[in-house]
């Protein structure tokens, strides 16, 4: 399980918004971290195309568990796998 997913699972029971940044985009991650702190929201990293498919499954599962009304994608290369409150 990716570290960001584990931290989110430990710290949040739900979240109205989830902040996403692409793994490997340091600038996007810095901006996403600032946004997450300001919003009091979890931040998750979307895995790249060459990542283990289990990482994408873990991120998707965590977003589903949190049940956000919105996703905030920050930076370049963020892949949103589905829309919140919609079937995956």
NORPE-V303918 format. One record per backbone hydrogen bond with DSSP energy under -1.0 kcal/mol. NH is the residue of the N-H (numbers start at 1). CO is the residue of the C=O. Records with the same first field share a line. If there is no record, write none. Layout:
NH: CO + CO
This chain:
6: 2
7: 3
8: 4
9: 5
10: 6
11: 7
12: 8
15: 66
18: 70
19: 42
20: 72
21: 44
23: 46
25: 22
29: 25
30: 26
31: 27
32: 28
33: 29
34: 30
35: 31
36: 32
37: 33
38: 34
39: 35
40: 36
41: 36
44: 19
46: 21
51: 48
55: 52
57: 53
58: 54
59: 55
60: 56
61: 57
62: 58
63: 59
64: 60
65: 61
66: 62
67: 63
69: 16
70: 16
72: 18
74: 20
86: 83
